[in-house]
């Protein structure tokens, strides 16, 4: 009897989820969420981003969140870093992994990072040269499945960027569908070509649900051999520098789907749902997650009164 491969969920609500919110979520609440994610047993938690506070003021407390949270053994606490200064701040804060991000689409990279692709890689080389002990490096290719300004990106171009990250010493690679342009067949094709370069243990898929295909893309990637996926509690998130970029795939919806399909995640779905139901009070609006509203498939309802016996 074959064993079903686990699907590893990596929580990005604190960074990618909150970065587009118009309100500043208090530092104490961010720390509370980080501690809750740690208690749930996530393998990776993206805690914050060490970008300019002027560019993303809602994440200006990155150092304070890293300092205040409780760290669980075996959990990797990730910081997104756009440049050398951000990397130095993240290392000083005790990040366990630095997530480097650039876009396959040159236009999006200029809008998002204010740099060309080559300028991004020049900066990443300086980050890779920093003394960092056992701190990991992850290289993310944003707009890997399509750029909102340029359209679909050639597979060969995306794979070349992956190789360049690996040459820098990155031990992990993320392929990101930044504005939800991917479709399942496209996802399966790219994953099949990326896995021989990266390996399933080191490849992460990052999907947005902008056009309603987020979970379908997860299934396509999983069936093609991928096992690591980013998700955000409540389906929060989006890119401030990409038109129409709505939220990430929703953590509790992803875990609920896996539970129904018999795919183990090791995560406590009722606890995730309870945590998600507290998000609207933090961010001031309803969230996109469906399971937190509808309940699990297993949550049956009493029959209406007065029905005839069957």
N, C-alpha and C positions, 0 to 999 in steps of 0.2 A: 504494500500500500504506500503510495507516494505521499510525502509530506508537503502541505501547502506552504509556499514561501510566505514569510511575513512581509508586510508592507510597513515601512518605517516612516512615521509622520514627524516632521520637524516644524516646530511652532515659530511663526514669524509675526504674530499679532503685535507684539510690543514695538517692533521696528516698522515693518512694511504695513502693518495694519493701522498704526497710529499716525504715520508720517503725513497722511493726507487729511487728517481730521482738522477742522477749523478751531477746535478748542484744545487748550493745553490740559491734558490729563495730569492731575497732581502726581508728583514723584512718589508719594507714599502709596498711591493706588497702582502705579506701575510696578513698584516693588512687591506689592501684594500679589499682583498677577504673575510676576516672575516666580515668586515662591510657590504659587499654586501650580504653575506649569512644572516646576521642579518636582513637586510632590506627586504629580501625575506620572512622572517617569519618562518625559520626552528625552530622546537621545540628544537632540540639539534644540537650543532655544536662541533665536536671534534677539538679543536684548535691546540693542539700540544702534544708532548710527553716529559716528564721530565726524559729522559734516559741520559746516559753518552754522552757528545758531541763527545767523541772519537768513540763511537759505531755508532751513527747516527749524523754525523756533520751537515747534512742539516736541522736538527731541533734544533740546538744549541741555537737558539734565542727564545726559548719557552717563557721565562719570558718577553721578550721585546714585543712579539706579544700580550700576555695577557694584558700587561700594555698599549699598544697603541690602542687597538681596542675599538670601541663603543659598549656598551652592551645594548641589547634590553630587555625590561621587558618581563618576561615569557620565555625567551630562556635560556636553560641550556648550559653552556660553559664547555666542558669536557676536562680533561687532562689524558692521559695515564700515569700510574706510575708503574714501575717495582719493586720498593723497597721502604723502609722507607725514604731514602734520597730524592728520587724523589717525594714521597708524601709530604714531608715537603716543598720542593721547589714549588710544585703545589699549596699547601695551601697558601703559602706566596704570590704567584702570583694572587690569587683570583679565582681559579678554582671553579666552582659550582658543579662539580662531578669528582670523582676520578675513573678511569677505571682500574681495576686490571685485568691482563691477565696472564693466564697460559694455557698450552696445554694439551689436553686429551692424546696425544701421548707423552710418556715419552722422546723418542728420540728427538722429535721436541722441547720439553721444554728445554732439555739440550742444543740444538743448538741455540735456540732463547733467552733463559733467563739465560743460564749457571747454571741452578739449576734443581734438581729433583722436582717432583710434591710436595712432602712433604716439601721440602725446600721453595718452592713458598708459600705454605699455612702458614708456620711458619712466613714468612715475611708479608703476608697479615694480620695475626692476630695482628702483631705489628702496622700495618697501621690502622686497624680497631679500635685500642685502642687510637689513637691520638685524642686529643680534636679538633673537626672540626666543631662545631656549626651545621648549617643546610646543610653542604656540603654532597652530596649524595655519596654512594658507588655503583659501578656497577661491577659485576664479569663476565668476559669474558672467555668462554671456546674455545680456539683456536683448530683447527683441530678436531672439534666436529663431522664432517661428514667423516673424513678420514685423516690419517697422511701420508705424502709423504714418510716416512721411514718405517712405521709399517703397513700401510693399514687401513682398516675400523676399527673404534673404537666401542666396544660394547655399545649398548644403556644404559645398566645398569651402566656402568662405567661413561658415560657422565652425567647421571641423578644423580649419587652419587656426582660428582663434583659440580653440581648445588646445591644440598642440603648443601654441605659444605660451599659454598658461602653464601647461605641464613642464615646458622647458624652463620656466621661471622657478619651478619647484613647488607648484601647487599640488596638494595631495587630494583635493576635491574639486569637482567641476559642477556648476549649476547651469542648466539650460533653461532660460526664463522666457515665458510667453507673456511679455510685459503688458500688452494691451489686449490679450485674449483673441488673437488672430489665428491660433492653431486649430487644426482639425485632427481627428483621430488617425487617419491614414498618414498624414504628414508627420505626426508625432511618432508613430511606429517606425516609419522609415528613418527618421533622424536618430532615434534611440538605437536602432539596430546598427547604425554606422558608428555611433559614438561609443557604444559599450566596449568594442575591442580596444579602443584607445584608452578608456578611462577605467572600466571595470564597474560592476554593479555596486560594490561597496563604496565607491567614490563618486558616483554620478547621482546628482539630485535634479529632479524636475520641478519647476516652479510655474504653476499655471494660475491664470486669472480667469474669472468666470464672466468676463465682459459680454460675451455672446452666448452664454448658456452652455458651453461645451466643456467646462472645466473638469467635471468628474468623468465624462466620456473620454477625455484625453488622458486622465489618470489610468483608466482601465486599459486603454491602448498602449500606454507606456509600460504598465505592469506586465501585460501579456507579451510585450516585446523583450522583457527581461529586466526592466528597471525595478528598483525597490525603495528608493528614497524620494520623498515628496514633501515640499513645503506646503504649509496651510496656515490659515489665520483663524483664530477663534471668531465666530460670528460672521466670517466672510468679510471682515474689515479689510480696507487697504486700497491701494492704487498708486499710481505714479503721478506726483505733482507736475511733471514736465511732459506728460503724454496725453494728448486729447482723448477723452472718452475712456480712460483706464479705470474701470471699476474694480471691485474688490478681488482679493485672492479667493481661491477655493476655500471653502469653509471647513474648519477642522472637524467639528462634530458631524457635519454632513458626510465628510469623507470616512470617518470612523464608523458611522452608521451604515454606510454603503458596504464597507468591508465586512462588518459584522453580519449583514444579510447575505453576503456572498461567501462567507466562511473563510475570509482572509484575516489572519491574526494581525493585530496592531499592538497588543499589550496595553492598550489605553482603556480607561474606565469611562464608558460612554455616558452613563447617568451623571457622573461628576462633571464631565465636560459640558453637558447640557445645562446643569445648574450654574456653572461658571459663566457660560455664554448668556444666560438669561439676566445676568447682572450687568452686561455691557451697555445696554441702552441708557441706564442711569449715569454711566461714566461719560459717554460720548454725546449724549443729548439727542439721540435719534434711534429709530429702529435699525436693527442690523439685518443683513441679507440671509443669514442662516435659516434653513427651512425646518430642520429637525427640532430646533429649540422651540419653534412655534407649534409644529404639528405633533411632536412627540415621536418616540420610536415606533417602528412597525409593531413591536411586541406590546405596546401600550394599548390594549384593547379597551373598548368602552362598554358600559352596561347597555343592554338592549332597551329600546324605548318602552315605557310602560304600556300595557294594554294589548300587546301583540298576542295573536292566537298561538297556542302551542303547536310546534311543528309536527 
